[in-house]
Amino acid sequence: MSGTASGTTRQEQERSRVTRQKLMTAAIEVLVEKGWTGATMGAIAERAGVSRGACQHHFPTRAALVTAAVEHVFRQQVEELVRRAKGLPESRRRVEPLLNLLHDVYAGPLFTAATHLWVAAVADEELKAILLPLETHVGREVHRLTVELLGLDERDRDVRDAVRATLDLLRGLALANLLHDDTARRRKVLAHWARTLEAQLTPKRATQAD
């Protein structure tokens, strides 16, 4: 009897996990397509193929659902970024392709969805209260990951400033890409910044190696 009950519990847990996954995926898709106004619980539930009641069982509010979806997709993107970064050369030629990989985090559907949330949060106190801690966490994690992938020392103030400038640049390029394909200009800007960044950071690496 206990074995049957345990098996049933695992099945229920798996169904719950699958449903949450469907809802979070649908939330990002609807948010990207329709913005915050159009990303209603009903629209998200319909896209996910579940009932509105099931949607609210897992996520009582729209803000909770959408922010959970953003965090989930962000974790997936970080895992993909780390995996792809392992194939980059360990040399001066590493910086530019790494910047392009980092740009993928900003220029993809997740950034589009997050932009809708940021704009909506200006006038929505509930959403702002949920979103601010997530935004802080994501910002710190991307900063930490960038320092790690560049092989730098976070304790160096110049390094911290250079990484912050890099991430601000990537965010700005991603915003420019929202209205039209800005690929050609982005490549030139990132190539220039990669040379500038490498020139600044090479002495830091040499000092750290000593």
Secondary structure in CASP SS format (residue, H / E / C, confidence):
PFRMAT SS
TARGET T0000
AUTHOR 0000-0000-0000
METHOD secondary structure of the structure
MODEL  1
M C 1.00
S H 1.00
G H 1.00
T H 1.00
A H 1.00
S H 1.00
G H 1.00
T H 1.00
T H 1.00
R H 1.00
Q H 1.00
E H 1.00
Q H 1.00
E H 1.00
R H 1.00
S H 1.00
R H 1.00
V H 1.00
T H 1.00
R H 1.00
Q H 1.00
K H 1.00
L H 1.00
M H 1.00
T H 1.00
A H 1.00
A H 1.00
I H 1.00
E H 1.00
V H 1.00
L H 1.00
V H 1.00
E H 1.00
K H 1.00
G H 1.00
W H 1.00
T H 1.00
G H 1.00
A C 1.00
T C 1.00
M H 1.00
G H 1.00
A H 1.00
I H 1.00
A H 1.00
E H 1.00
R H 1.00
A H 1.00
G C 1.00
V C 1.00
S C 1.00
R H 1.00
G H 1.00
A H 1.00
C H 1.00
Q H 1.00
H H 1.00
H H 1.00
F C 1.00
P C 1.00
T C 1.00
R H 1.00
A H 1.00
A H 1.00
L H 1.00
V H 1.00
T H 1.00
A H 1.00
A H 1.00
V H 1.00
E H 1.00
H H 1.00
V H 1.00
F H 1.00
R H 1.00
Q H 1.00
Q H 1.00
V H 1.00
E H 1.00
E H 1.00
L H 1.00
V H 1.00
R H 1.00
R H 1.00
A H 1.00
K C 1.00
G C 1.00
L C 1.00
P C 1.00
E C 1.00
S C 1.00
R H 1.00
R H 1.00
R H 1.00
V H 1.00
E H 1.00
P H 1.00
L H 1.00
L H 1.00
N H 1.00
L H 1.00
L H 1.00
H H 1.00
D H 1.00
V H 1.00
Y H 1.00
A H 1.00
G C 1.00
P H 1.00
L H 1.00
F H 1.00
T H 1.00
A H 1.00
A H 1.00
T H 1.00
H H 1.00
L H 1.00
W H 1.00
V H 1.00
A H 1.00
A H 1.00
V C 1.00
A C 1.00
D C 1.00
E H 1.00
E H 1.00
L H 1.00
K H 1.00
A H 1.00
I H 1.00
L H 1.00
L H 1.00
P H 1.00
L H 1.00
E H 1.00
T H 1.00
H H 1.00
V H 1.00
G H 1.00
R H 1.00
E H 1.00
V H 1.00
H H 1.00
R H 1.00
L H 1.00
T H 1.00
V H 1.00
E H 1.00
L H 1.00
L H 1.00
G C 1.00
L C 1.00
D C 1.00
E C 1.00
R C 1.00
D C 1.00
R H 1.00
D H 1.00
V H 1.00
R H 1.00
D H 1.00
A H 1.00
V H 1.00
R H 1.00
A H 1.00
T H 1.00
L H 1.00
D H 1.00
L H 1.00
L H 1.00
R H 1.00
G H 1.00
L H 1.00
A H 1.00
L H 1.00
A H 1.00
N H 1.00
L H 1.00
L H 1.00
H C 1.00
D C 1.00
D C 1.00
T H 1.00
A H 1.00
R H 1.00
R H 1.00
R H 1.00
K H 1.00
V H 1.00
L H 1.00
A H 1.00
H H 1.00
W H 1.00
A H 1.00
R H 1.00
T H 1.00
L H 1.00
E H 1.00
A H 1.00
Q H 1.00
L H 1.00
T H 1.00
P H 1.00
K H 1.00
R H 1.00
A H 1.00
T H 1.00
Q H 1.00
A H 1.00
D C 1.00
END
